[in-house]
Amino acid sequence: MSEASQSTADLGFVDPQERRGSGVIKWTHYPDRVVPAWVAEHDLGPPPAVVERLHDLVDLRAFGYHSAGDDVGPAFSRWATLRHGWTPDPDLIIPTANVLQGIWACVEALTAPGDGIMYTPPVYPPFHDVPPTTDRRAVHWPMVLTGTGWRYDLDALPGLLEADPGVSLLLLCHPHNPTGRVLTAGELVRIVELAHEHNLTIVSDEIHSDLVYNGSTHVPMLTVPGAASRTVAVTSGVKTFALGGMRCAVAVCGDDRLRSAVRSIPAELLGAPNRMGCEASITAWETGSDWTDQLLVLFDRNRRHLFDRISTELPEVTMFLPESTFVAWLDLSAFDTGDHPARWFRHMTGVAGGNGPNFGPGGEEHVRITFGTSAELLDEITDRIITGLRD
């Protein structure tokens, strides 16, 4: 389907009843009286062309063995060229079932038991599961909270690496979830320099890379000089196109050595993306650029609206304007939230958010909420938060 056929007329509309009826866990986990904002999944997708393609496949009863995975790498490469000015070699792209599978495969293939895995808390909760499930060690490179927002502490990184020469892999969330921070080109150059100095492999989770706002730019890690020999980038269309249940992602290896290492993990242990996931991702990457532009306009408006309202009407809650993603990281330290801020928050507001402590150190007294929804539903979420916490 051509780009021109991608309708955006209904992009900003969300029907809560329809969402609940769809059975997606974001909308079914809590009672109907609770507005869900706890999962990093937006309510606006997927694009119409994706739905049409999946309907066609169902009508054709296309449920047998398939080779659609062969087309995933080339489709992603074209998308990366169009959206990020980066053309990865399709031969170095490994289709996976999801991004986490790619991360775990890299850890198994490129590190040894007992090695240190470094990451940046507060961060996407599954990152914390990597070390204990692979017999590796967790090494924290904490994000730093300043008066203007969260940032990476590049000054601290050399000392952390010198203090623990057993760190062999740096797992980046790039852009960062939950803070929305985007690494700059200069910061990425310094990270690559340190990777060479300390013999680090970099695994860069770039799943939010399509969702970066004006004023910031996503620089793919594999475009940084010197990064290719040390980097595997993992990503998918899950966040951009709301395809979380479709099971398709990519691991983009910087060179043949890394590809061979990751491929050394038996495919029978990893599984593979399914036909529907491949077709949905390929269709989205091939036809969804204009649709994504419209999505970014909506989310940019949403993030500013949420930030303005919280800052003006509920200054007790600290929120920094995210540079990327469609999630907001709310600091509730002015309140007595107890040890489970999300439960307290849900009780007070009727809004389900992500529990800050699940994101690791720095997540205490925080919740993460999703603003990837319609303007109307975002206002309901914001009204509930302001009324529930102000009264």
C-alpha positions in Angstrom: 0.0 0.0 0.0 1.3 3.4 -0.9 2.2 6.2 1.6 -0.6 8.3 0.2 -3.2 5.8 1.3 -2.3 6.2 5.0 -5.3 8.1 6.4 -4.7 10.2 9.5 -8.2 11.6 9.9 -9.0 9.5 12.9 -5.5 9.4 14.4 -6.4 11.5 17.4 -9.5 9.5 18.4 -9.6 6.8 21.1 -12.7 4.9 22.1 -12.1 3.5 25.6 -14.9 0.9 25.2 -13.3 -0.3 21.9 -9.9 -0.5 23.6 -11.2 -2.6 26.4 -13.0 -4.8 24.0 -9.7 -5.4 22.1 -8.4 -7.4 25.0 -5.0 -5.6 25.2 -3.6 -5.8 28.7 -3.2 -2.1 29.1 -6.9 -1.7 29.1 -8.1 -4.9 30.8 -5.7 -5.2 33.8 -7.6 -2.7 35.9 -11.4 -2.2 36.5 -13.2 0.1 34.1 -13.3 2.9 36.7 -9.5 3.2 36.4 -8.0 5.1 33.4 -4.9 3.1 32.2 -1.7 5.0 31.7 0.7 2.4 33.0 2.0 0.6 29.9 4.3 2.2 27.4 2.0 1.5 24.6 0.1 4.3 22.8 -3.6 4.1 21.9 -3.5 5.4 18.3 -2.1 2.7 16.2 -1.5 0.7 14.2 -1.6 2.6 10.9 -4.6 1.7 8.6 -2.3 0.0 6.0 -1.1 -2.5 8.7 -4.7 -3.4 9.6 -5.5 -3.9 6.0 -2.5 -6.1 5.4 -3.4 -8.3 8.3 -7.0 -8.6 7.2 -5.7 -9.7 3.8 -3.5 -12.4 5.4 -6.4 -13.7 7.5 -8.7 -13.7 4.4 -6.0 -15.7 2.6 -5.7 -18.1 5.6 -1.9 -17.3 5.5 -1.1 -19.3 8.6 1.4 -21.8 7.3 5.2 -21.8 7.3 6.7 -18.6 5.8 9.8 -16.7 4.8 8.6 -13.2 5.7 11.5 -12.8 8.0 13.8 -12.5 5.0 12.2 -9.2 4.2 12.4 -7.7 7.7 16.0 -6.6 7.5 15.7 -4.8 4.1 12.5 -3.1 5.2 14.0 -1.9 8.4 17.1 -0.6 6.6 14.9 1.4 4.3 13.0 2.9 7.2 16.2 3.8 9.1 17.5 5.5 5.9 14.2 7.5 5.6 13.8 8.4 9.2 17.3 8.6 10.6 19.7 9.0 7.6 21.3 5.6 8.5 21.4 2.6 6.1 22.3 -0.5 8.0 23.5 -3.5 5.9 20.5 -5.9 5.7 22.9 -8.8 5.9 23.9 -7.7 9.4 20.3 -7.5 10.6 18.9 -10.5 12.6 15.1 -10.7 13.0 14.0 -11.5 16.5 10.7 -12.1 18.2 11.2 -8.9 20.3 13.8 -6.5 21.5 14.3 -8.3 24.8 15.2 -11.5 23.0 17.9 -9.6 21.1 19.3 -8.2 24.4 19.4 -11.6 26.1 21.0 -13.2 23.0 23.7 -10.5 23.0 24.4 -11.1 26.7 24.7 -14.8 26.2 26.8 -14.6 23.0 29.1 -11.7 23.9 29.7 -12.0 27.7 30.6 -14.7 30.2 29.1 -15.7 33.5 30.2 -13.4 36.2 30.8 -10.5 33.9 29.3 -7.1 34.8 26.4 -5.7 32.8 26.2 -2.0 33.1 22.9 0.0 32.7 21.4 3.3 33.7 18.7 3.3 36.5 16.1 4.4 36.8 15.4 2.4 33.6 13.0 0.1 31.8 12.3 -2.6 34.4 13.3 -5.7 32.3 16.9 -4.4 32.2 17.1 -5.3 35.9 16.3 -8.9 35.0 19.2 -9.4 32.7 22.0 -10.1 35.2 20.2 -12.5 37.6 18.7 -14.6 34.7 22.1 -14.9 32.9 24.5 -15.4 35.9 26.0 -11.9 35.3 26.4 -9.0 37.7 24.4 -5.8 37.7 26.6 -2.7 37.6 24.8 0.6 37.8 25.7 3.8 36.0 22.9 5.9 37.6 21.1 8.7 35.8 21.6 12.0 37.7 18.7 14.3 38.6 19.4 18.0 38.2 17.4 21.2 38.5 16.6 21.0 34.7 16.0 17.3 34.4 17.7 13.9 34.3 21.0 13.4 32.5 23.7 10.9 31.9 26.8 11.3 34.2 29.6 11.1 31.6 32.0 12.4 34.2 31.4 9.4 36.5 31.5 6.7 33.8 35.4 6.4 33.5 35.7 5.9 37.2 33.0 3.3 37.3 34.7 1.3 34.5 38.1 1.6 36.1 36.8 0.4 39.4 35.2 -2.7 37.9 37.3 -4.1 35.0 34.9 -7.1 34.8 32.2 -5.0 33.2 32.0 -6.3 29.6 28.7 -4.9 28.3 27.0 -1.6 28.4 23.2 -1.8 28.0 21.8 1.5 26.8 18.2 2.6 26.7 18.6 5.1 23.9 16.3 7.2 24.0 15.9 6.7 27.7 12.8 5.2 29.3 11.3 6.5 31.7 13.0 10.0 31.6 12.7 10.7 27.9 16.4 11.8 27.8 18.1 11.7 24.4 21.9 11.2 24.3 23.7 13.9 22.3 26.2 13.1 19.5 29.1 14.3 21.8 27.9 12.0 24.6 27.7 9.0 22.2 31.2 9.7 20.9 32.6 9.7 24.5 30.7 6.4 25.3 32.3 4.8 22.2 35.8 6.0 23.2 35.3 4.5 26.7 34.0 1.3 25.1 37.3 0.9 23.2 39.4 1.8 26.2 37.7 -0.7 28.5 36.8 -3.5 25.9 33.1 -3.0 26.2 30.3 -4.3 24.0 27.5 -1.8 23.6 23.9 -3.1 23.2 21.8 -0.1 22.3 18.0 -0.4 22.8 16.6 2.1 20.3 13.0 1.1 20.4 11.8 4.7 21.1 14.1 6.3 18.4 11.2 7.3 16.1 9.6 9.3 18.8 12.0 12.2 19.4 10.8 15.8 19.4 12.0 19.1 17.9 15.0 20.3 19.9 16.6 16.9 20.1 17.9 14.4 17.5 18.2 10.7 17.7 21.7 9.6 16.7 21.8 5.9 16.0 24.6 4.4 18.0 25.9 2.6 14.9 26.5 5.9 13.1 29.0 7.0 15.7 32.6 6.7 14.5 34.2 3.6 15.9 31.0 2.1 17.2 30.4 -0.6 14.6 33.0 -3.1 15.9 31.5 -2.9 19.4 27.8 -2.3 19.0 24.5 -4.2 18.4 21.4 -2.0 18.2 18.1 -3.6 19.0 14.8 -2.1 18.0 11.3 -2.7 16.5 8.2 -1.0 15.4 6.4 -1.8 18.6 6.4 1.6 20.2 5.9 3.7 17.0 3.1 1.6 15.6 1.5 0.0 18.7 2.4 -3.6 17.7 3.4 -5.0 21.1 1.5 -8.3 20.5 2.9 -8.9 17.0 6.3 -10.3 17.9 8.9 -8.8 15.5 12.1 -6.9 16.1 15.6 -6.6 14.8 19.1 -6.9 16.2 21.4 -4.8 14.0 25.0 -6.0 14.3 27.9 -3.6 13.6 30.0 -6.1 11.8 30.3 -9.7 10.8 32.1 -10.8 14.0 29.2 -9.6 16.1 26.6 -11.1 13.7 28.4 -14.5 13.9 28.5 -14.3 17.7 24.9 -13.6 18.0 24.0 -16.2 15.4 25.9 -18.7 17.5 22.9 -18.8 19.9 20.9 -21.7 18.5 17.8 -20.5 16.7 15.8 -23.3 18.5 16.5 -21.5 21.8 15.5 -18.1 20.5 12.5 -18.8 18.3 11.6 -16.3 15.5 9.2 -13.6 14.6 5.9 -14.9 13.3 4.3 -14.2 10.0 1.8 -11.6 11.2 4.5 -9.7 13.2 6.8 -9.6 10.1 4.1 -8.5 7.8 2.8 -5.8 10.2 6.3 -4.4 10.7 7.2 -4.5 7.1 4.0 -2.7 6.1 4.4 -0.1 8.8 8.0 0.6 7.8 7.2 0.8 4.1 4.1 3.0 4.3 4.0 4.6 7.7 6.3 7.7 7.5 3.6 10.3 7.0 1.5 8.6 9.7 4.4 8.7 12.1 4.8 12.5 11.4 1.2 13.0 12.3 1.7 10.9 15.5 4.6 13.0 16.5 2.6 16.2 16.1 -0.1 14.8 18.4 2.4 13.5 21.0 4.3 16.8 21.0 1.1 18.6 21.7 0.2 16.1 24.4 3.6 16.3 26.2 3.5 20.1 26.3 -0.1 20.2 27.4 0.5 17.7 30.2 3.7 19.5 31.3 2.0 22.9 31.3 -1.0 21.8 33.3 1.0 19.9 35.9 3.5 22.8 36.3 0.7 25.3 36.6 -2.1 23.5 38.4 -0.1 21.0 40.5 3.4 22.4 41.2 3.8 19.9 44.0 4.5 17.2 41.3 7.7 17.6 39.4 7.7 16.8 35.7 10.4 17.6 33.2 9.4 17.9 29.6 10.6 14.7 27.9 12.8 15.0 24.8 11.4 11.7 23.5 9.0 8.8 24.0 5.3 9.2 25.0 5.8 8.7 28.7 6.1 11.2 31.6 8.2 10.6 34.7 6.3 12.2 37.7 8.1 13.0 41.0 5.7 12.6 43.9 8.2 13.1 46.6 6.1 16.0 48.0 3.5 13.4 49.1 3.6 10.4 51.4 3.3 7.7 48.7 4.5 4.8 50.8 6.7 2.0 49.3 4.4 1.5 46.2 3.8 4.9 44.7 1.7 3.6 41.8 -0.8 1.9 44.1 -1.1 5.1 46.2 -1.4 7.2 43.0 -4.1 4.9 41.6 -6.1 5.1 44.9 -5.9 8.9 44.9 -6.5 9.6 41.3 -8.2 6.6 39.6 -5.3 6.6 37.1 -3.0 3.6 36.7 0.7 4.5 36.3 3.9 2.5 36.3 5.4 2.0 39.7 8.6 4.0 40.0 10.6 1.6 42.3 10.3 -1.1 39.5 12.6 1.1 37.5 15.4 0.7 40.1 17.3 3.2 42.1 16.1 6.7 41.4 12.5 5.5 40.9 11.5 5.9 44.5 8.4 8.2 44.9 7.9 8.3 41.2 5.3 7.0 38.7 5.5 6.8 35.0 2.4 7.7 32.9 1.7 7.4 29.3 0.5 10.5 27.3 0.3 8.5 24.1 -3.4 8.9 23.7 -6.1 11.3 22.5 -6.2 14.8 23.7 -9.6 14.1 25.3 -8.4 11.1 27.3 -5.2 12.9 28.3 -7.3 15.7 29.7 -9.3 13.2 31.7 -6.1 11.7 33.0 -4.7 15.1 33.9 -8.0 16.3 35.5 -8.0 13.2 37.7 -4.4 13.7 38.8 -4.8 17.3 39.6 -8.1 16.8 41.4 -7.0 13.7 43.3 -3.7 15.1 44.5 -4.7 18.7 45.1 -7.8 18.1 47.2 
